[in-house]
Amino acid sequence: MLKSIKTISLAVVAVSAMTLGAGVANAAGGGEVHIEKHEWPHAGPFGKYDKAALQRGFQVYREVCSACHSLEMVAFRELDALGYNEDEIKAFAKEYDVVDGPNDDGEMFTRPGRPSDYFPSPFANDKEARAANGGAYPPDFSVLAKSREHLSLFTPWNSIYGEDYIVALLMGYKEAPEGFTVMDGLNYNTVFDGNQIAMAPPLSDEQVEYADGTPATVEQMSMDVATFMYWASEPKMEERKSLGLRVMGFMIVLTILLYFANKSVWAKLDDEDGRS
């Protein structure tokens, strides 16, 4: 029995290591790539989102990324978590045209967005999206950060977090090394699978003007939009962590009470055995 358990454990470790290794290798198209780890305020059991960073990241998304990338699983009203008030959210929603209907004539129509609407796609369909991006489909931002994670329970120091991958990708545009041929319409990137990506470098210094006066460097914008993308993929993270901590606290108190109750019961039984 113990031998079987040991065999299964070793198999799990091996599979985990192979999965992580494949993820790291794939990120660089077959060769291991270094992805810098950053200190994220929302990381860890007590972490919370940096609302200033979320607002800056949302600004980068609106002014740069939304031309190609959708955010179809996020509703405008959820932006209150970023610190925006009702009037600001209504103003953001009105910037977008939303398809609605059918009307009394049985036809679909467009109208200004409402807080209850979800962010609409910038393209009518997948084919239009591919045609506008050289045949490559721009992924939706709703779950992209989580989908780029490669986590390992056994070697957590080698885990790749979605935010770190996004930052590395956005800052990974370089000149192709000598002898490397970049296909027409593609760009060399040190992180992307195969080192060739259809998306041109999307960010440049001072591309946006942050409302809070933060210098808009490529690194700063990459960090901010990565934070926003992680929030988009897990908007209820703070509530989940808060609930988890309350449950853990309850379990600790319950364990202590059960320990003393058990001790009291056995103490009475020992006394009765002694008297008998």
N, C-alpha and C positions, 0 to 999 in steps of 0.2 A: 504493500500500500504506500509506504513512504517513498519507495523507489519510483512508483508511478507519479506521485505528487511532484517529486524532484524533476522527473522527466518533463512533465507538463510545464513546470515553472521555467525550466531552461528553454523550452520551446517558445514560451511567451516572451522571454527576454530576447531571444534571437529574432523573433518576428518584429518586436518593437524596434530593435536596433536596425534591422533591415529596412523597415518602413521609414525611420528617421533618416537613414543614410540615403535612401532613394529620394526623399524629399529635398535634402540638401543638395544632392547631385543634380536633380532635375532643375533646381533653381538656377543652376549655372550651365545647363545643357550637357551634363555628363561630368563636369569637373567641379570639385567642391569650391564653394564661394563663401567668402566671409560676409556675414550680415551683422552689422553692428547692433549691439543690444543697447536700448535706451531705458532710462528710468521714467516710466509712465505713472502719472499721479493716480490713475484708475487701476493700477495693478495691485495685486495682493488682496487679502481678505478685508482690509479696511480702506481700500482705495476708492476714491470718488473722482468723477469726471471734473476736469478743469473747464468751467463754463466759458471762460475767456478764450481758451484754445478751441472749444467747440464752435463758438461764434466765428472765430477767425477761419476755422476749417470750413464752416458752412459758407462763408463769403468766398473762399477759394472755389468751392464746388459750384456756387451760383455763377461766378464770373468766368471760370475757366473750364471746369469739368462737365457742367450740365449740358454743354453743346453736343456732347457725344454720349455721356454716360447717364443712364436712368437711375432712379431711386424709388422704384415702384412699390416697395414694401413699407415706405414711410409716409405717414399722413402729415399734412401741414400742421395740424393741431398738436402733433407731438413735439413741435419746436418749442413749446413752452418749457420743456426740460432743459433747453439751452439758455433760458433766462429771458426769452422774448415775451412781451405782453400780447394781449388779444388783438389790439390794433395793428401791431407789427406783423403778427401772423396773418391777419387778413390782407395786409399790404403785400406780403410775400406771395400769398396764394393768387392774388389778382394778377401777378406778373405772368402767370401761366394760363394757357388756353386748354380747357378740359373738354373732351368729347362726352356728350350727354345725349339722352334721348331713349327711345324715339319720341318725337313730339306728336301733336294731334294728327299730323299728316303722315305719321309713320316714318319720319326721316330723322336721322341723327343730326346733331348740331353741336357747335362749340360755344362755350361760355367761359367767362373768367372763373378761375379757381376759387374754391371755398375752403375754409379751414378743415372741413370734414373730408375733402378730397385727398387722394394720394398723388405724390409727385408724378406727373405724366412723363412718358418716354419722349425724348426729342425726335424719335422717328416713328413713322406710322406702323412699320413692321420690321422683322428681322432682315429681310432682303434690302430694304431701303437703308438700314443701318450698315450692312456690309458694303453696299454700293458706295456709301459716303466715306467709307474708311478702308478703301483698297482691298475689299474682300474679307477683312477681319471684323469680327463682331465685338463691339465695345461692351464689356461686361457691366451688369447692373451693380451699383455700389451698395445695395442693401445688405448683402451678406459677404461681400468680397473680402473684408478684413478677416473674418472668421475662417473663410475657406482657404486662406493662405497660411494657416497655422499648421505647424508640424510639431506636436507635443509628444513628450516621452515621459512616462512615469518613472522609468528606471535611470534615465540620463537627462534630468531636467535642465542641466546646464547646456545641453546641446539643442534644446527646444528652440524652434523658430516661431516668433509671435507675429501675427498678421500685421500689426502696426510697424514692426521693424522691417518686415519684408517690403511693405509699401514705401517706406522711406528709402530703403536701399534701392528699390526699383526706380523711383523718381529721381534719385541722385546718381543712378548707375549709367547714365548716358555718357559714353566716352568715344574717343577716336578708336576705330578698330585697329588692333595690333597688326603689325606687318605680317603679311601672308594670309590674313583672314579676309575672305571675300564676303561682303555684305550684298545680299540680293537687292535688286531694284525695288524701291518703295519701302524698304525696311531700314531700321536704325540699329546700330550696335548698342547693346546694353549688357553690362557685366553680370546682371542678376537674372534677367529673363531667360526662360528655357530656350536653349539653342543660341543664346546671345544675340538674337535678332528679333526685333519687335516692330510691329506695324505703326504703333503710336509714335509720333514725333515727340521730341522733348516738350512736355506741356508747360513747364514752368521756367521762368526767367526772373532774375532779381528785379524787384520793384514792379512786378507785373500787376499787382493789386495794391491798393492803398488802404491799409488797415485802419478801421475807425478808431482803434485805441492807440494808434501811433507806433505800434510794434514794427520794426524794420522788416520788410517783406523780402527776406532772402529766400533762395531756393530751399535751403535746409529748413528754415522756419515754416514756410508754406507747406513743405512736405510733412513736417511733424504735425502741423495743425490739421491738414486734410486727412492724415492718417488717424488722428484722434476722432475727427468727425465720422469717418468711415467705420471705426470700431463702435462708436455710439450707435450708428445706424444699424449695425448688425446685432447689437445687444443693448437696446434702449432701456431695458428694465434691470440692468446689471446692479445698480445701487439698491433697488428694492430687493433683489434676490440676495445680495450680500447681507442686507439688514435682517431679512427674515432668517437667513442661515445662522447669523450670530445669535439671534434671539432663541432659535431652536437649540443651539449648542449650549447657551446659558441655562435654558430650561433642563436639558439633559444632565448637565453638571449638578444642578441643584437636586434633581430627582435622584441621581446616583448617590449623592451624599445622604439624602433622607432614607433611601432604601438601605444604605449601609448601616446607619444607626438603628433603623427599625429591625434589620436582620440581627444586629448585635444584641439588641434588647430582647428579642424573642429567644435567642439561644442562651442568653444569660439566665432567663427565667427557667428554661428547661434544665439547664445545668444545676440551678438551685434545687429544683424539684428532684432531680436525680440524686443530689447530695443528701437530701432529707430522707429519701427512701432507702 
